[in-house]
């Protein structure tokens, strides 16, 4: 890794523009059986302009390098396929990649008459969220049931629950999404912990913690036709 890259990743993973106060429930094994107050963390999303050509065109080379640097930071194995288009990168068409974006590798995604399954790896930079979404039933699939295992780093798991949960005053949803997100609950999931979506038809998203995150998602079949986003401007 070059000195420039080392400086970049050190700054990205230690400084902050977002202060998250104590209070999200935390889990080491399961969010249902272990809850504690989270240690306050500080998150600094990366400079958004770094990743764009003419403000709206995502520079996929720089974006991919940011994720490769994230993997290096966590000593995560970088397979040759990760340097190809197998590593899918998205800013959801919102031109706010440092705050709203993701990379992913889908290991398998199969649908069968009796049920299907998906396994994929999700990569999130510090303070970077997936666009809030839900899944609906279609002719070919049911709403997706998902669990997320945090391999490295930490995530903030947001969802819509029937009752208002603990949503600390200090937490900041990226400004570009603040007016459209519907989540009313938040949990911090640390390395080695997992979370399961309680309502498979509910709005939800995850966001990278202070060091970003590498997450394994276990789910039923993922059908792009069933995806619905709370932000109508999202494009895949």
Backbone as a ProteinNet text record, in pm:
[ID]
protein_1_A
[PRIMARY]
XXXXXXXXXXXXXXXXXXXXXXXXXXXXXXXXXXXXXXXXXXXXXXXXXXXXXXXXXXXXXXXXXXXXXXXXXXXXXXXXXXXXXXXXXXXXXXXXXXXXXXXXXXXXXXXXXXXXXXXXXXXXXXXXXXXXXXXXXXXXXXXXXXXXXXXXXXXXXXXXXXXXXXXXXXXXXXXXXXXXXXXXXXXXXXXXXXXXXXXXXXXXXXXXXXXXXXXXXXXXXXXXXXXXXXXXXXXX
[TERTIARY]
85	0	88.9	55.9	136.9	118.4	215.1	203.8	77.6	42.9	-78.6	-202.4	-206.5	-321.9	-329.5	-211.1	-208.3	-258	-214.4	-260.4	-410.7	-461	-605.7	-686.3	-646.7	-728.4	-718.2	-600.9	-586.9	-676.8	-679.1	-764.7	-910.7	-946.3	-1086.6	-1140.8	-1052.8	-1100.3	-1085	-1030.9	-1010.8	-1075.1	-1099.3	-1159.2	-1309.7	-1382.3	-1526.4	-1595.3	-1710	-1800.3	-1932.2	-1949.4	-2075.2	-2045.9	-2106	-2089.6	-2214.2	-2196.4	-2308.7	-2307.8	-2414.8	-2420.6	-2447.8	-2429	-2457.8	-2606.5	-2638.1	-2777	-2825.7	-2762	-2807.5	-2783.7	-2874.6	-2852.7	-2740.1	-2654.5	-2543.5	-2554.5	-2498.9	-2504.5	-2372.1	-2334.2	-2217.1	-2259.8	-2371.9	-2419.5	-2550.3	-2646	-2775.8	-2838.4	-2903.1	-2968	-3087.1	-3132.5	-3249.2	-3213.1	-3087.9	-3056.7	-2943.7	-2889.7	-2781.5	-2785	-2816.1	-2824.7	-2749.1	-2663.4	-2588.8	-2582.4	-2536.9	-2515.1	-2388.7	-2395.8	-2281.4	-2181.3	-2054.2	-1950.9	-1962.8	-1957.5	-1969.7	-1862.9	-1902.2	-1806.5	-1812.2	-1706.8	-1697.1	-1675.6	-1752.8	-1745.7	-1717.1	-1625.4	-1599.8	-1618.2	-1729.7	-1744.4	-1635	-1598.8	-1494.5	-1543.7	-1448.9	-1481.1	-1554.5	-1679.7	-1761.8	-1706.9	-1655.3	-1607.2	-1491.4	-1420.8	-1308.8	-1352.5	-1476.5	-1523.6	-1601.6	-1603.2	-1686.1	-1610	-1655.2	-1608.2	-1723.3	-1701.3	-1807	-1927.5	-1903	-2000.6	-2100.4	-2135.6	-2241.8	-2196.8	-2083.2	-2036.6	-1941.8	-1982	-1900.8	-1772.6	-1660.3	-1531.1	-1516.5	-1550.8	-1555.5	-1416.9	-1313.6	-1177.7	-1142.2	-1169.6	-1141.8	-1234	-1358.5	-1453.3	-1408.4	-1368.7	-1322.3	-1197.7	-1106	-984.7	-1015.9	-1117.4	-1156.9	-1199	-1271.4	-1313.7	-1196.6	-1105.5	-987.1	-901.9	-894.2	-822.5	-891.7	-1024.7	-1101.3	-1068.1	-1064	-1031.2	-890	-796.1	-658.4	-651.1	-726.6	-728	-769.2	-862.3	-912.3	-843.4	-738.8	-669.9	-766.5	-862.3	-959.9	-898.4	-911.9	-849.2	-906.1	-818.2	-859.9	-836.7	-943.4	-934.9	-920.6	-864.4	-845.7	-978.5	-1085.7	-1217	-1265.4	-1215.4	-1257.2	-1207.1	-1107.3	-1051.1	-1119.9	-1224.1	-1301.5	-1441.2	-1527.4	-1665.1	-1747.9	-1688.6	-1758.9	-1791.1	-1702.9	-1728.4	-1820	-1945	-2045.1	-2041.6	-2032.8	-2025.5	-2142.5	-2204.9	-2321.7	-2327	-2369.4	-2404.8	-2555.4	-2627.6	-2773.8	-2823.6	-2735.4	-2774.1	-2797.3	-2745.4	-2773.9	-2657.6	-2544.3	-2425.7	-2381.6	-2395.3	-2354.4	-2284.1	-2188.5	-2127.7	-2067.8	-2002.3	-1938.1	-2039.5	-2165.2	-2270.6	-2369.4	-2397.7	-2497.4	-2438.3	-2399.2	-2338	-2301	-2245.2	-2203.6	-2126.6	-2054.7	-2000	-2048.1	-2058	-2104.9	-2051.8	-2039	-2007.8	-2118.4	-2189	-2293.8	-2233.6	-2227.5	-2171.1	-2270.9	-2398	-2501.7	-2636.8	-2725.8	-2861.9	-2952.2	-3018.5	-3097.4	-3242.9	-3331.6	-3474.2	-3528.7	-3610.2	-3670.2	-3818.4	-3899.8	-4043.3	-4068.8	-3979.4	-3997.7	-3922.3	-3858.2	-3783.3	-3645.3	-3584	-3452	-3363.3	-3241.1	-3148	-3043.3	-2984.9	-2879.6	-2769	-2645.4	-2533	-2448.4	-2420	-2336.1	-2257.7	-2151.5	-2069.3	-2100	-2116.9	-2146.3	-2030.6	-1986	-1876.8	-1927.5	-1905.5	-1950.6	-1834.8	-1817	-1714.5	-1762.5	-1675.9	-1718.3	-1832.9	-1942.2	-2056.6	-2135.6	-2108.9	-2178.9	-2297.2	-2414.6	-2534.9	-2582.7	-2650.1	-2726	-2852.3	-2902.9	-3029	-3138.3	-3223.8	-3330.8	-3423.9	-3460.9	-3544.8	-3631.5	-3723.4	-3800.7	-3823.8	-3871.8	-3903.6	-4050.5	-4112.5	-4253.4	-4268.4	-4384.2	-4410.5	-4435.4	-4378.5	-4400.9	-4452.4	-4474.4	-4520.5	-4416.8	-4289	-4182.1	-4111.3	-4146.6	-4072.9	-4153.3	-4117.8	-4174.6	-4083.7	-4130.8	-4041.7	-3917.8	-3802.9	-3675.9	-3655.7	-3620.1	-3583	-3431	-3378.5	-3234	-3177.4	-3052.1	-2970.5	-2834.3	-2771	-2640.9	-2541.5	-2431.2	-2323.3	-2207.7	-2167.3	-2058.2	-1925.3	-1854.8	-1724.7	-1616.8	-1621.4	-1521.1	-1587.9	-1536.4	-1591.3	-1720.8	-1812	-1942.5	-2042.4	-2170.3	-2276.1	-2382	-2459.9	-2581.2	-2696	-2782.6	-2894.2	-3022.3	-3082.7	-3203.2	-3322	-3436.4	-3556.4	-3680.1	-3792.9	-3922.1	-3989.4	-4018.3	-4084.7	-4222.2	-4307.2	-4443.5	-4444.6	-4341.3	-4329.3	-4198.9	-4200.1	-4081.4	-3971.3	-3855.4	-3744.4	-3646.7	-3532.5	-3433	-3355.5	-3373.7	-3307.9	-3237.8	-3111.3	-3042.3	-3039.7	-3051.5	-3055.8	-2931.5	-2817.8	-2693.1	-2667.7	-2745.2	-2717.7	-2758.7	-2681.4	-2708.3	-2725.4	-2843.1	-2864	-2812.7	-2741	-2689.3	-2796.3	-2754.5	-2849	-2931.8	-2870.4	-2943.2	-3057.2	-3056.6	-3160.4	-3252.8	-3221.1	-3288.6	-3439.5	-3481	-3622.4	-3704	-3637.3	-3710.8	-3706.3	-3606.9	-3599.2	-3714.5	-3755.2	-3871.5	-3834.9	-3708.8	-3667.4	-3694.8	-3741.8	-3767.2	-3694	-3605.1	-3524.6	-3381	-3286.9	-3146.2	-3076.1	-2986.8	-2902.8	-2760.3	-2662.6	-2524.9	-2487	-2432	-2390.8	-2239.7	-2169.6	-2024.2	-1971.2	-1840.8	-1775.9	-1809.4	-1853.4	-1892.1	-2038.7	-2109.4	-2251.7	-2335.5	-2462.8	-2551.4	-2686.7	-2759.3	-2894.2	-2983.4	-3108.7	-3206.4	-3324.5	-3363.8	-3478.4	-3605.4	-3675.7	-3795.4	-3914.2	-3926.6	-4038.4	-3982	-3995.1	-3933.3	-3990.1	-4107.5	-4166.5	-4141.6	-4062.5	-4044.4	-3927.1	-3932.8	-3823.6	-3702.7	-3583.3	-3462.6	-3338.6	-3227.7	-3096.7	-2989	-2865.5	-2752.3	-2651	-2571.4	-2472.8	-2341.4	-2229.3	-2098.4	-2064	-1995.2	-1952.2	-1824.5	-1753.6	-1638.6	-1523.5	-1512.9	-1408.4	-1464.2	-1592.5	-1656	-1695.3	-1733.9	-1779.5	-1770.1	-1743.8	-1756.4	-1857.7	-1965.7	-2082.5	-2121.7	-2150.8	-2206.1	-2356.8	-2428.8	-2574.7	-2621.5	-2706.3	-2772.8	-2920.2	-2976.3	-3115.4	-3182.8	-3313.2	-3386	-3355.9	-3408.4	-3381.3	-3402.4	-3307.8	-3317.5	-3361.8	-3482.2	-3540	-3538.5	-3458.4	-3453.3	-3590.3	-3683.1	-3816.3	-3897	-3854.5	-3929.1	-3878.8	-3769.1	-3709.6	-3791.4	-3810.4	-3872.9	-3789.3	-3758.7	-3675.5	-3758.2	-3727.4	-3799.7	-3763.4	-3643.3	-3603.1	-3639	-3733.3	-3778.2	-3670.3	-3561.5	-3455.4	-3354.3	-3365.5	-3270.9	-3276.3	-3156.8	-3144.3	-3040.6	-3069.4	-2975	-2908.9
-118.8	0	124.2	226.2	346.8	431.6	526.2	618.2	699.7	740.7	819.8	742.1	613.6	531.2	508.8	484.6	462.8	584.5	703.2	826.9	842.3	810.6	822.8	733.8	605.3	513.1	542.3	589.2	623.5	739.1	841.8	957.3	919.6	838.7	802.4	722.2	643.2	551.3	603.4	725.1	773.2	906.3	989.9	1119.6	1113	1229	1223.2	1352.9	1335.5	1448.2	1417.2	1290.6	1250	1193	1245.9	1189.9	1110.9	984.6	898.8	882.6	926.5	924.7	785.2	769.1	641.8	611.2	483.9	448.7	346	327.4	220.2	88.5	-5.8	-138	-205.7	-279.6	-348.5	-497.9	-576.4	-720.4	-783.1	-885.5	-963.6	-1093.6	-1149.4	-1275	-1256.8	-1188.4	-1167.4	-1043.3	-963.2	-842	-873.6	-997.6	-1032.8	-1077.5	-1121.5	-1175.5	-1103.6	-994.3	-922.7	-777.5	-685.7	-544	-465.5	-375.2	-289.7	-151.5	-55.3	76.8	74.3	140.2	143.9	249.1	220.7	320.2	426.9	555.2	659.3	642.5	655.7	645.8	770.2	790	908.3	862	917.9	875.8	996.3	978.8	1081.6	1021.2	1049	1004	1066.1	998.5	1047.4	1167.3	1239.2	1356.4	1310.5	1348.7	1300	1339.7	1460.9	1510.2	1426	1357.7	1273.1	1164.6	1122.1	1006.5	1041.4	1167.9	1205.5	1280.8	1254.1	1327.4	1417.4	1547	1643.6	1631.5	1608.1	1611.2	1496.3	1439.9	1338.9	1201.2	1194.2	1066.6	1000.6	886.4	817.1	764.9	796	743.6	604.6	503.8	368.2	315.5	368	324.2	368.5	495.2	545	480.5	458.7	395.9	253.5	177.9	40.8	40.2	134.3	138.7	165.7	246.9	274.5	146.3	58.8	-67.1	-164.3	-164.5	-249	-204.7	-73.3	-21.7	-64.9	-66.4	-112.4	-258.4	-340.7	-482.1	-498	-420.5	-426.4	-386.7	-285.2	-238.1	-349.7	-432.6	-540.8	-675.5	-674	-798	-899.5	-849.1	-933.8	-980.2	-1106.9	-1155.7	-1087.2	-1039.9	-974.8	-1073.2	-1135.5	-1231	-1157.4	-1225.2	-1162.3	-1113.9	-1188.4	-1151.3	-1017.2	-977.7	-851.2	-731.7	-753.6	-645.3	-635.7	-716.2	-714.7	-660.5	-672.2	-624.3	-714.3	-823.3	-908.4	-830.6	-737.1	-648.7	-536.4	-544	-447.4	-322.5	-207.3	-80.9	7.9	72.2	155.4	278.7	389.3	507.9	531.4	428.8	431.4	547.4	598	707.7	839.7	853.6	973.1	1072.8	1035.6	1123.8	1168.5	1079.9	1108.6	985.6	934.4	804.6	791.5	894.5	882	862.7	901.8	886.7	775.6	756.9	658.4	575.2	453.8	368	235.1	147.7	16.6	-57.3	-160.5	-258.5	-394.8	-488.3	-621.4	-727.8	-845.7	-966.5	-1067.1	-1108.7	-1209.7	-1347.1	-1426.9	-1560.7	-1654.4	-1642	-1726	-1659.4	-1673.8	-1620.3	-1707.5	-1802	-1900.9	-1898.5	-1918.7	-1925.5	-2060.4	-2122.9	-2251.7	-2246.9	-2332.9	-2335.3	-2355	-2428.4	-2455.9	-2356.8	-2257.4	-2158.5	-2136.8	-2027.5	-1996.6	-1939.3	-1902.2	-1847.6	-1759.8	-1670.8	-1583.1	-1573.2	-1560.7	-1530.7	-1424.6	-1318.4	-1214.2	-1139.6	-1075.1	-992.1	-846.8	-765.9	-623.6	-544	-441.9	-357	-214.2	-154.1	-17.8	64.7	183.4	275.2	342.3	408.8	477.2	575.3	558.9	648.8	632.9	529.6	506.8	413.7	454.2	373.6	319.2	205.6	159	243.2	269	340.3	258.4	324.9	254.8	185.6	60.5	-15.8	-116.2	-173.7	-287.8	-379.7	-500.2	-592.9	-632	-651.6	-687.9	-824	-883	-1010.2	-987.4	-1074.4	-1070.6	-1208	-1223.6	-1352.7	-1462.1	-1420.9	-1519.4	-1528	-1440.4	-1440.7	-1376.6	-1417.3	-1357.3	-1244.5	-1160.4	-1059.2	-1127.1	-1062.6	-1123.7	-1122.9	-1236.6	-1248	-1241.4	-1153.9	-1129.7	-1129.4	-1174.9	-1158.5	-1108.3	-1026	-968.3	-1001.7	-1065.1	-1097.7	-1001.4	-927.8	-831.9	-904.9	-920	-987.2	-894.7	-768.5	-670.5	-535.3	-455.2	-322	-327.4	-239.6	-233.8	-169.1	-192.6	-130.4	-71.6	18.4	67	12	-63.1	-129.2	-51.7	2.3	84.4	7.2	21.8	-46.4	28	-9.1	43.8	-63.7	-31.3	-124.3	-69.4	-155.2	-113.8	-11.8	-15.2	83.9	159.8	285.9	369.4	316.3	288.1	235.2	344	300.2	395.9	447.4	575.6	640.2	763.1	752	858.7	990.5	1099.3	1232.1	1264	1207.5	1243.7	1175.6	1076.1	1002.8	1086.4	1076.7	1156	1065	1065.5	1002	1101.3	1055.7	1148.9	1246	1370	1477.7	1449.2	1387.1	1362.1	1262.7	1187.5	1086.6	1120.7	1227.4	1255.9	1277	1333.5	1365.5	1249.3	1143.8	1033.7	903.8	887.2	763.1	751.8	629.5	604.1	529.3	488	407.5	479	403.1	460.5	383.7	291.8	215.7	204.8	198.4	185.1	95.4	9	-73.7	-66.1	-73.1	-87.7	-234.3	-289.5	-429.5	-432.2	-483.5	-485.5	-612.3	-614.2	-728.5	-857.4	-957	-1085.2	-1093.4	-981.1	-980.2	-989.9	-1016.8	-1024.6	-963.6	-931.6	-879	-946.1	-964.9	-1025.6	-931.1	-911.1	-825.9	-892.5	-824.3	-883	-880.4	-773.7	-759.8	-759.8	-871.9	-884.3	-787.1	-729.5	-631.6	-488	-471.4	-338.8	-262.1	-130.9	-44.7	-66.9	-67.4	-87.5	-48.8	-32	-13.6	-31.4	-51.2	-56.6	49.2	96.2	200.4	160	187.1	154.2	236.5	174.7	243.4	321.4	349.9	440.7	388.1	256.5	198.8	140.1	161.6	94.1	-46.7	-129.9	-264.4	-359.5	-485.6	-596.3	-691.6	-715.1	-784.7	-899.5	-1014	-1124.8	-1126.4	-1124.1	-1129.4	-1270.1	-1326	-1453.6	-1421.7	-1467.3	-1430.2	-1532.2	-1515.8	-1588	-1521.9	-1578.7	-1529.4	-1378.4	-1311.8	-1167.4	-1139.1	-1085.3	-1055.8	-904.3	-855.5	-711.1	-648.3	-727.6	-675.4	-646.8	-703.3	-683.3	-563.3	-501.6	-390.1	-262	-194.8	-62.9	26.6	148.2	239.9	357.2	402.7	516.4	645.4	649.9	766.2	741.4	816	791.4	821.2	885.5	920.4	807.8	700.6	590.9	526.2	497.5	425.5	316.9	198.4	86.4	61.3
0	0	0	-82.2	-89.1	33.5	54.2	168.3	157.6	34.4	14.1	55.6	17.1	52.1	201.8	264.2	408	482.4	438.1	501	486.2	366	340	432.2	440.8	519	667.1	712.9	854.8	890.7	805.4	831.7	827.2	727.8	709.7	825.2	887.2	988.6	1130.8	1146.9	1282.7	1313	1210.6	1236	1225.2	1250.4	1245.3	1218.6	1150.2	1136.1	1200.7	1243.7	1305.7	1442.6	1547	1680.5	1715.3	1747.7	1784.1	1934.7	2001.5	2146.7	2200.7	2329	2392.6	2381.7	2369.4	2380.4	2284	2163.7	2077.1	2148.2	2127	2185.2	2110.9	2180.5	2115.4	2139	2044.6	2060.1	2024.1	2096.5	2061.1	1995.8	2037.6	1981.2	1906.6	1965	1902.8	1960	1873.5	1921	2008.8	2009.8	2088.4	2230.3	2250.8	2381.6	2453.3	2394.8	2461.1	2421.6	2516.1	2487.2	2593.4	2546.3	2634.8	2572.9	2652.1	2595.6	2510.6	2395.1	2306.2	2352.1	2328.8	2354.7	2246.5	2283.1	2180.9	2073.4	1948.3	1839.6	1754.5	1678.2	1593.4	1450	1360.1	1220.3	1130.9	1040.2	940	801.5	735.9	597.3	510.6	404.4	316.7	236.7	176.8	95	-30.8	-44.9	-155	-291.7	-303.9	-433.3	-487	-398.8	-440	-537.4	-526.7	-601.8	-728.7	-768.3	-883.1	-991.1	-1112.6	-1229.3	-1272.4	-1275.4	-1310.8	-1217.8	-1090.1	-981.7	-979.8	-1094.9	-1096.4	-1145.7	-1213.4	-1267.2	-1168.2	-1114.2	-1015.4	-1078.5	-1015.2	-1058	-996.4	-1072.8	-1018.5	-981.5	-1045.1	-1011.7	-870.2	-837.7	-703.3	-600.3	-639.3	-547.3	-514	-615.1	-591.5	-503.9	-528.1	-448.2	-301.2	-276	-136.9	-66.8	-137.6	-77.7	-63.3	-159.6	-147.4	-29	-6.6	110.2	239.5	236.7	353.1	383.4	280.5	298.8	355.1	300.8	348.9	496	532.9	671	766.9	724	809	782.1	699.5	662	601.2	527.1	459.1	326.7	291	167.4	43.4	-41.7	-165.8	-280.4	-325.7	-435	-568.5	-666.4	-797.6	-854.6	-827.1	-881.7	-827.3	-708.7	-650	-730.9	-812.2	-892	-1028	-1046.6	-1171.1	-1142.2	-1242	-1226.3	-1135.6	-1085.9	-989.8	-863	-826.8	-713.1	-761.4	-721.9	-766.7	-677.4	-739.6	-666.8	-708.7	-610.8	-642.1	-553.6	-612.7	-532.6	-540.2	-588.8	-599.2	-686.4	-772.9	-862.6	-792.6	-670	-589.1	-584.6	-643.1	-647.8	-509.7	-411.9	-273.8	-217.5	-293.4	-266.7	-127.2	-76.5	53.9	166.2	142.1	242.7	208.6	79.9	36.8	-76.5	-44	-144.4	-82.6	-162.9	-112.9	-221.6	-178.4	-271.6	-223.9	-316.1	-277.5	-372	-317.8	-394.5	-365.2	-467	-447.8	-474.9	-370.2	-385.2	-452.8	-413.9	-473.7	-452.8	-550.1	-539.6	-626.4	-562.9	-635.1	-590.2	-685.3	-655.4	-700.9	-615.9	-646.3	-611.7	-671.9	-639	-490	-424.7	-281.8	-192.3	-254	-176.3	-235	-199.8	-252.4	-143.7	-182.1	-83.9	-153	-74.8	-122.9	-18.3	-63.8	23.4	-43.4	27.5	-32.5	73.9	30.1	115.7	83.6	188.1	172.8	233.2	162.2	207.7	221.2	337.6	364.2	418.7	365.6	413.6	542.5	616.1	739.2	713.3	785.2	771.5	643.7	566.3	439.2	461.4	413.8	429.9	296.5	303.3	188.7	181.4	61	49.9	116.3	193.9	264.8	164.8	195.1	102.9	177.5	103.1	150.2	31.2	57	-52.1	-42.8	-157.1	-161.9	-230.1	-214.6	-280.5	-429.1	-510.9	-655	-699.2	-827.1	-877.7	-855.6	-852.1	-844.8	-709.6	-616.7	-490.1	-377.9	-256.3	-136.2	-88.8	3.3	62.2	120.3	103.8	143	294	348.7	490.2	499.2	586.5	590	730.7	741.1	861.2	816.9	902	869.6	979.2	941.8	1033.7	1007.4	1109.4	1094.3	1108.9	998.5	999.2	1054.2	1009.9	1051.5	1069.1	1163.3	1185.7	1264.3	1229.5	1296.3	1202.6	1230.6	1151.1	1243.6	1189.2	1253.3	1171.1	1238.1	1170.9	1200.2	1096.9	1107.8	1052.6	1119.1	1072.5	1120.4	1063.3	1106.3	1189.4	1314.1	1404	1441.9	1496.4	1531.7	1645.2	1728.6	1835.7	1820.2	1859.3	1847.1	1937.2	1880.4	1957.2	1997.5	2052.5	2097.5	1978.1	1948.3	1835.3	1891.8	1930.5	2003.5	1928.5	2004	1944.8	1862.5	1900.9	1834.4	1701.9	1666.3	1543.3	1422.3	1317	1197.6	1076.6	1018.4	888.8	784.8	682.8	582.1	533.4	517.8	486.2	361.8	261.7	136.6	154.7	266.9	291	406.9	476.5	602.4	587.4	477.1	458.7	403.6	359	294.9	374.4	463.3	539.6	638	666	750.9	879.6	893.1	1008.4	1140.4	1239.3	1372.4	1482.7	1442.2	1537.8	1488.4	1583.3	1548.7	1648.5	1599.4	1685.1	1632	1719.8	1675.6	1687.4	1580.4	1576.2	1556.8	1656.9	1651.5	1585.9	1561.9	1499.1	1572.2	1497.2	1555	1591.5	1588.1	1618	1491.4	1509.8	1394	1426.5	1322.1	1336.8	1233.9	1268.6	1178.7	1161	1037.9	1008.2	1059.8	1149.9	1209.4	1114.3	1038.2	944	802.9	734.5	601.8	499.1	527.8	435.4	481.3	587.6	646.2	586.2	598.6	554.3	644.8	585.1	664	584.4	655.1	591.9	697.3	652.5	743.8	702.7	800.6	777.3	842.7	774.5	828	950.2	1046.8	1167.7	1146	1254.1	1248.4	1164.4	1149.2	1065.8	935.9	910.3	799.4	842.2	746.4	782.8	664.3	698.5	603.4	663.5	589.7	643.5	550.9	610.1	533.2	551.5	439.9	444.1	408.3	493.5	467.9	445	334.5	308	218	205.1	102.7	-32	-137.8	-273	-283.8	-348.3	-368.3	-511.5	-524.8	-655.7	-678.8	-774.4	-799.2	-824.3	-879.7	-908.9	-782.7	-670.9	-546.9	-466.5	-510.1	-436.2	-449.4	-336.1	-334.4	-243	-288.2	-211.7	-161.1	-40.3	15.2	-57	-114.1	-194.1	-340	-395.2	-533.1	-638.3	-597.4	-691.5	-710.2	-633.4	-641.5	-780.7	-833.9	-960.4	-943.3	-993.3	-984.9	-1118.5
[MASK]
++++++++++++++++++++++++++++++++++++++++++++++++++++++++++++++++++++++++++++++++++++++++++++++++++++++++++++++++++++++++++++++++++++++++++++++++++++++++++++++++++++++++++++++++++++++++++++++++++++++++++++++++++++++++++++++++++++++++++++

